[in-house]
Amino acid sequence: MKIVISTHQGVLYSEEIDYVVIHEQTDGEFTIMHDHIPVVSVMNEGFLKLVKGKDELYVIIISGILEFHDNNVTVIAQEAQAGKTPESTKRHLDEIRKARLEKNRQESSDFTEKEKELRKHISNAKAGQL
């Protein structure tokens, strides 16, 4: 069966797999295998265990939806990160989120400074005064 995992940044993973285990923090877990009945599942926070032969890959999902139909698994998530273990993958996702928050804080701070500077220049130029 085929799985495609996408975020707003594009396709994270698209491969043939043997089966997928869906582990959702609050609702537990279930497995989807070849020719499973159609399923739609909402994932607030959890992970997917993708199995192909002896290989396993874990994908952390934050705010996503999973659909299975005709041996195709489609996952659309707000955030997702792939790795070799759920723990290491979660740590990496947390690091990415922390860096993104810091960047947003810095950009917000820079914007505030630029706004102050612009107001000062407008005031000094006496723009709009005759």
N, CA, C and O of each residue as an XYZ file, in Angstrom:
520
protein
N       0.843     -1.175      0.000
C       0.000      0.000      0.000
C       0.886      1.234      0.000
O       2.058      1.172      0.371
N       0.319      2.346     -0.416
C       1.067      3.593     -0.564
C       0.656      4.563      0.539
O      -0.510      4.638      0.926
N       1.669      5.319      1.043
C       1.384      6.363      2.024
C       1.996      7.668      1.542
O       3.113      7.691      1.025
N       1.251      8.755      1.718
C       1.726     10.099      1.418
C       1.447     10.953      2.653
O       0.311     11.037      3.119
N       2.500     11.583      3.175
C       2.375     12.464      4.342
C       2.772     13.865      3.896
O       3.879     14.079      3.400
N       1.855     14.823      4.077
C       2.087     16.201      3.626
C       1.853     17.196      4.749
O       1.027     16.980      5.635
N       2.601     18.295      4.692
C       2.373     19.448      5.558
C       2.227     20.660      4.646
O       2.278     20.530      3.423
N       2.047     21.826      5.231
C       1.938     23.036      4.418
C       3.245     23.331      3.683
O       3.261     24.134      2.750
N       4.341     22.689      4.096
C       5.629     22.889      3.440
C       5.856     21.927      2.274
O       6.853     22.040      1.560
N       4.940     20.990      2.080
C       5.064     20.043      0.977
C       4.998     18.602      1.450
O       4.647     18.324      2.596
N       5.341     17.688      0.548
C       5.295     16.258      0.854
C       6.520     15.887      1.689
O       7.658     16.122      1.282
N       6.268     15.306      2.859
C       7.334     14.856      3.750
C       7.768     13.441      3.390
O       8.956     13.122      3.437
N       6.809     12.592      3.033
C       7.101     11.185      2.801
C       6.087     10.629      1.818
O       4.890     10.890      1.940
N       6.562      9.862      0.841
C       5.683      9.229     -0.132
C       6.353      7.929     -0.586
O       7.309      7.952     -1.361
N       5.839      6.789     -0.091
C       6.472      5.489     -0.363
C       5.450      4.367     -0.300
O       4.329      4.547      0.175
N       5.858      3.221     -0.782
C       5.104      1.982     -0.583
C       5.518      1.414      0.774
O       6.703      1.410      1.106
N       4.549      0.934      1.562
C       4.838      0.331      2.859
C       4.009     -0.946      3.006
O       3.069     -1.185      2.247
N       4.379     -1.762      4.003
C       3.625     -2.986      4.272
C       2.403     -2.689      5.143
O       1.298     -3.155      4.868
N       2.630     -1.894      6.209
C       1.526     -1.492      7.083
C       1.932     -0.285      7.909
O       3.108      0.076      7.968
N       0.947      0.335      8.545
C       1.188      1.510      9.377
C       0.467      1.325     10.709
O      -0.678      0.876     10.757
N       1.162      1.681     11.786
C       0.565      1.688     13.121
C       0.346      3.153     13.489
O       1.278      3.956     13.460
N      -0.889      3.489     13.833
C      -1.250      4.851     14.204
C      -1.362      4.901     15.724
O      -2.174      4.192     16.319
N      -0.535      5.748     16.348
C      -0.562      5.894     17.799
C      -0.945      7.344     18.110
O      -0.182      8.270     17.835
N      -2.113      7.524     18.676
C      -2.607      8.849     19.043
C      -2.582      8.937     20.555
O      -3.056      8.029     21.238
N      -2.029     10.029     21.090
C      -1.828     10.165     22.538
C      -3.070      9.880     23.368
O      -2.978      9.202     24.392
N      -4.215     10.373     22.957
C      -5.408     10.239     23.788
C      -6.279      9.035     23.427
O      -6.993      8.512     24.282
N      -6.226      8.590     22.163
C      -7.141      7.538     21.712
C      -6.515      6.156     21.583
O      -7.213      5.204     21.234
N      -5.221      6.019     21.854
C      -4.582      4.713     21.749
C      -4.012      4.478     20.366
O      -3.604      5.420     19.687
N      -3.982      3.200     19.941
C      -3.394      2.908     18.639
C      -4.157      1.828     17.888
O      -4.868      1.013     18.475
N      -3.987      1.848     16.572
C      -4.544      0.813     15.706
C      -3.632      0.665     14.501
O      -2.825      1.545     14.202
N      -3.770     -0.455     13.820
C      -2.926     -0.770     12.669
C      -3.772     -0.849     11.410
O      -4.891     -1.363     11.425
N      -3.226     -0.338     10.331
C      -3.870     -0.451      9.021
C      -2.960     -1.305      8.150
O      -1.783     -1.005      7.954
N      -3.549     -2.383      7.636
C      -2.813     -3.285      6.751
C      -3.474     -3.282      5.373
O      -4.532     -2.682      5.184
N      -2.848     -3.948      4.427
C      -3.357     -4.042      3.062
C      -4.830     -4.507      3.074
O      -5.185     -5.433      3.803
N      -5.663     -3.867      2.276
C      -7.091     -4.171      2.128
C      -7.921     -3.923      3.389
O      -8.984     -4.521      3.551
N      -7.455     -3.062      4.270
C      -8.212     -2.659      5.462
C      -9.465     -1.902      5.006
O      -9.502     -1.363      3.900
N     -10.475     -1.866      5.853
C     -11.665     -1.073      5.524
C     -11.294      0.413      5.514
O     -10.335      0.807      6.179
N     -12.029      1.239      4.779
C     -11.728      2.676      4.764
C     -11.801      3.278      6.174
O     -12.668      2.925      6.973
N     -10.879      4.186      6.453
C     -10.775      4.801      7.776
C     -10.454      6.284      7.609
O      -9.700      6.669      6.715
N     -11.030      7.101      8.470
C     -10.639      8.501      8.610
C     -10.398      8.718     10.092
O     -11.225      8.351     10.926
N      -9.238      9.327     10.420
C      -8.887      9.540     11.817
C      -8.258     10.916     11.996
O      -7.419     11.332     11.197
N      -8.664     11.612     13.040
C      -8.074     12.903     13.391
C      -6.987     12.653     14.427
O      -7.183     11.895     15.377
N      -5.846     13.292     14.237
C      -4.723     13.137     15.165
C      -4.358     14.497     15.734
O      -3.888     15.378     15.014
N      -4.580     14.664     17.043
C      -4.142     15.904     17.681
C      -2.630     15.894     17.836
O      -1.942     16.806     17.377
N      -2.119     14.855     18.487
C      -0.677     14.655     18.592
C      -0.421     13.170     18.750
O      -1.032     12.513     19.592
N       0.470     12.651     17.952
C       0.789     11.237     18.009
C       1.861     10.900     17.004
O       2.557     11.785     16.506
N       1.998      9.614     16.703
C       2.984      9.233     15.706
C       2.489      8.067     14.869
O       1.591      7.323     15.264
N       3.104      7.931     13.702
C       2.857      6.810     12.806
C       4.119      5.959     12.802
O       5.232      6.483     12.753
N       3.940      4.665     12.853
C       5.052      3.727     12.693
C       4.863      3.100     11.321
O       3.923      2.334     11.110
N       5.755      3.422     10.386
C       5.666      2.924      9.025
C       6.584      1.712      8.905
O       7.769      1.796      9.229
N       6.045      0.592      8.442
C       6.817     -0.643      8.361
C       6.869     -1.118      6.914
O       5.847     -1.243      6.238
N       8.105     -1.380      6.460
C       8.339     -1.923      5.125
C       9.425     -2.982      5.274
O      10.603     -2.661      5.434
N       9.018     -4.245      5.218
C       9.965     -5.331      5.469
C      10.450     -5.270      6.902
O       9.648     -5.286      7.837
N      11.764     -5.201      7.079
C      12.338     -5.094      8.425
C      12.598     -3.644      8.826
O      13.006     -3.376      9.956
N      12.367     -2.718      7.916
C      12.619     -1.303      8.193
C      11.418     -0.654      8.867
O      10.268     -0.933      8.527
N      11.708      0.215      9.829
C      10.677      0.983     10.521
C      11.057      2.456     10.490
O      12.224      2.807     10.660
N      10.068      3.313     10.273
C      10.255      4.754     10.314
C       9.117      5.332     11.139
O       7.969      4.908     11.006
N       9.431      6.290     11.984
C       8.420      6.926     12.816
C       8.209      8.351     12.338
O       9.162      9.057     12.009
N       6.953      8.764     12.306
C       6.612     10.124     11.904
C       5.733     10.725     12.993
O       4.629     10.242     13.245
N       6.225     11.779     13.636
C       5.446     12.508     14.634
C       4.461     13.393     13.885
O       4.833     14.084     12.937
N       3.208     13.369     14.313
C       2.148     14.163     13.683
C       1.561     15.105     14.723
O       1.193     14.681     15.819
N       1.476     16.384     14.376
C       0.824     17.392     15.210
C      -0.333     17.958     14.391
O      -0.126     18.468     13.290
N      -1.532     17.869     14.918
C      -2.742     18.396     14.265
C      -2.874     17.896     12.833
O      -2.615     18.628     11.877
N      -3.277     16.649     12.703
C      -3.397     16.076     11.369
C      -4.648     15.243     11.187
O      -5.406     14.992     12.124
N      -4.834     14.828      9.957
C      -5.937     13.940      9.623
C      -5.378     12.837      8.728
O      -4.566     13.091      7.838
N      -5.826     11.614      8.979
C      -5.382     10.447      8.230
C      -6.595      9.840      7.543
O      -7.660      9.704      8.146
N      -6.425      9.473      6.268
C      -7.477      8.789      5.525
C      -6.881      7.557      4.864
O      -5.800      7.620      4.279
N      -7.585      6.441      4.958
C      -7.186      5.224      4.259
C      -8.339      4.791      3.371
O      -9.477      4.657      3.823
N      -8.024      4.573      2.087
C      -9.042      4.153      1.128
C      -8.331      3.530     -0.066
O      -7.363      4.101     -0.570
N      -8.787      2.380     -0.525
C      -8.211      1.694     -1.700
C      -6.692      1.507     -1.580
O      -5.950      1.746     -2.533
N      -6.245      1.078     -0.403
C      -4.825      0.824     -0.131
C      -3.926      2.047     -0.307
O      -2.749      1.927     -0.646
N      -4.505      3.224     -0.071
C      -3.763      4.479     -0.064
C      -3.988      5.176      1.269
O      -5.126      5.421      1.670
N      -2.892      5.491      1.949
C      -2.960      6.252      3.200
C      -2.541      7.672      2.868
O      -1.470      7.899      2.305
N      -3.391      8.628      3.220
C      -3.073     10.038      3.028
C      -3.113     10.712      4.387
O      -4.097     10.596      5.118
N      -2.041     11.417      4.724
C      -1.962     12.149      5.983
C      -1.655     13.603      5.661
O      -0.693     13.911      4.957
N      -2.483     14.482      6.182
C      -2.250     15.918      6.056
C      -2.092     16.440      7.477
O      -2.982     16.274      8.310
N      -0.949     17.073      7.749
C      -0.646     17.508      9.115
C      -0.161     18.949      9.138
O       0.460     19.437      8.194
N      -0.460     19.608     10.236
C       0.075     20.950     10.419
C       1.589     20.880     10.590
O       2.327     21.691     10.030
N       2.041     19.897     11.373
C       3.476     19.672     11.544
C       3.741     18.176     11.547
O       2.937     17.396     12.056
N       4.871     17.777     10.976
C       5.271     16.375     10.961
C       6.787     16.300     10.867
O       7.434     17.163     10.274
N       7.341     15.250     11.465
C       8.780     15.041     11.428
C       9.056     13.548     11.441
O       8.452     12.819     12.229
N       9.955     13.077     10.588
C      10.275     11.652     10.490
C      11.598     11.350     11.178
O      12.491     12.195     11.231
N      11.715     10.114     11.715
C      12.947      9.694     12.359
C      12.941      8.205     12.662
O      11.991      7.491     12.339
N      14.027      7.750     13.292
C      14.195      6.318     13.565
C      13.474      5.833     14.820
O      13.127      4.655     14.910
N      13.239      6.730     15.802
C      12.492      6.361     17.014
C      11.502      7.474     17.324
O      11.726      8.621     16.940
N      10.405      7.151     18.017
C       9.454      8.216     18.365
C      10.095      9.295     19.245
O       9.808     10.481     19.087
N      10.952      8.880     20.161
C      11.544      9.834     21.105
C      12.485     10.813     20.401
O      12.388     12.024     20.600
N      13.400     10.281     19.574
C      14.355     11.158     18.887
C      13.637     12.065     17.890
O      14.019     13.219     17.699
N      12.602     11.532     17.263
C      11.839     12.324     16.309
C      11.114     13.464     17.011
O      11.079     14.587     16.507
N      10.534     13.175     18.176
C       9.841     14.208     18.954
C      10.823     15.275     19.415
O      10.517     16.465     19.355
N      12.011     14.858     19.878
C      13.025     15.835     20.304
C      13.417     16.747     19.145
O      13.546     17.959     19.316
N      13.603     16.161     17.972
C      13.982     16.961     16.808
C      12.871     17.938     16.431
O      13.149     19.094     16.111
N      11.633     17.493     16.465
C      10.505     18.376     16.170
C      10.436     19.504     17.192
O      10.190     20.653     16.827
N      10.650     19.190     18.470
C      10.650     20.222     19.511
C      11.749     21.255     19.273
O      11.535     22.449     19.483
N      12.930     20.800     18.834
C      14.030     21.724     18.534
C      13.666     22.643     17.370
O      13.953     23.839     17.401
N      13.036     22.078     16.350
C      12.611     22.884     15.199
C      11.581     23.924     15.634
O      11.659     25.087     15.238
N      10.624     23.502     16.443
C       9.580     24.430     16.916
C      10.190     25.537     17.776
O       9.800     26.698     17.656
N      11.145     25.185     18.644
C      11.801     26.168     19.509
C      12.558     27.193     18.666
O      12.475     28.394     18.927
N      13.294     26.728     17.661
C      14.030     27.634     16.778
C      13.074     28.551     16.015
O      13.355     29.737     15.840
N      11.946     28.000     15.563
C      10.960     28.801     14.843
C      10.360     29.889     15.749
O      10.186     31.030     15.322
N      10.047     29.526     17.003
C       9.508     30.508     17.949
C      10.515     31.614     18.219
O      10.147     32.787     18.270
N      11.784     31.253     18.394
C      12.828     32.254     18.632
C      12.970     33.183     17.428
O      13.121     34.394     17.590
N      12.921     32.623     16.236
C      12.999     33.439     15.027
C      11.815     34.400     14.948
O      11.984     35.568     14.599
N      10.613     33.907     15.273
C       9.424     34.761     15.266
C       9.539     35.882     16.296
O       9.161     37.021     16.025
N      10.066     35.551     17.486
C      10.270     36.582     18.518
C      11.244     37.648     18.031
O      11.011     38.843     18.212
N      12.330     37.210     17.414
C      13.342     38.143     16.916
C      12.770     39.033     15.824
O      12.999     40.243     15.820
N      12.022     38.436     14.893
C      11.420     39.219     13.817
C      10.409     40.211     14.364
O      10.311     41.337     13.876
N       9.657     39.797     15.377
C       8.690     40.701     16.001
C       9.404     41.860     16.674
O       8.970     43.007     16.566
N      10.497     41.568     17.368
C      11.283     42.603     18.028
C      11.872     43.559     16.999
O      11.842     44.775     17.191
N      12.411     43.015     15.903
C      12.973     43.845     14.839
C      11.898     44.743     14.235
O      12.156     45.912     13.947
N      10.712     44.213     14.044
C       9.617     44.990     13.485
C       9.259     46.155     14.408
O       9.033     47.271     13.940
N       9.205     45.899     15.711
C       8.884     46.946     16.684
C       9.925     48.058     16.636
O       9.575     49.237     16.667
N      11.187     47.695     16.562
C      12.262     48.696     16.470
C      12.154     49.503     15.186
O      12.322     50.722     15.205
N      11.877     48.841     14.076
C      11.744     49.541     12.788
C      10.551     50.493     12.798
O      10.605     51.580     12.222
N       9.471     50.072     13.461
C       8.291     50.932     13.557
C       8.611     52.190     14.363
O       8.206     53.287     13.977
N       9.333     52.046     15.476
C       9.749     53.202     16.283
C      10.624     54.145     15.466
O      10.449     55.363     15.504
N      11.559     53.570     14.734
C      12.467     54.367     13.910
C      11.698     55.131     12.828
O      11.988     56.298     12.564
N      10.725     54.475     12.206
C       9.912     55.126     11.179
C       9.116     56.283     11.762
O       9.052     57.358     11.167
N       8.511     56.068     12.923
C       7.754     57.158     13.580
C       8.662     58.347     13.882
O       8.254     59.498     13.721
N       9.884     58.075     14.317
C      10.842     59.142     14.631
C      11.183     59.929     13.371
O      11.213     61.159     13.401
N      11.440     59.235     12.262
C      11.778     59.908     11.008
C      10.607     60.729     10.483
O      10.811     61.830      9.970
N       9.399     60.221     10.601
C       8.220     60.974     10.156
C       8.067     62.233     10.991
O       7.771     63.307     10.466
N       8.269     62.094     12.283
C       8.161     63.253     13.178
C       9.232     64.293     12.857
O       8.935     65.486     12.803
N      10.468     63.857     12.644
C      11.579     64.786     12.333
C      11.396     65.459     10.984
O      11.818     66.599     10.793
N      10.769     64.761     10.049
C      10.574     65.330      8.701
C       9.396     66.297      8.692
O       9.180     67.021      7.720
N       8.637     66.299      9.784
C       7.439     67.143      9.898
C       6.516     66.907      8.714
O       5.930     67.841      8.166
N       6.399     65.670      8.336
C       5.549     65.293      7.221
C       4.102     65.643      7.527
O       3.610     65.391      8.626
N       3.436     66.217      6.559
C       2.035     66.557      6.710
C       1.804     67.923      7.336
O       0.661     68.352      7.499
N       2.888     68.605      7.686
C       2.720     69.948      8.292
C       3.051     71.014      7.255
O       3.936     70.819      6.422
N       2.347     72.135      7.304
C       2.616     73.243      6.396
C       3.481     74.267      7.045
O       3.813     75.278      6.426
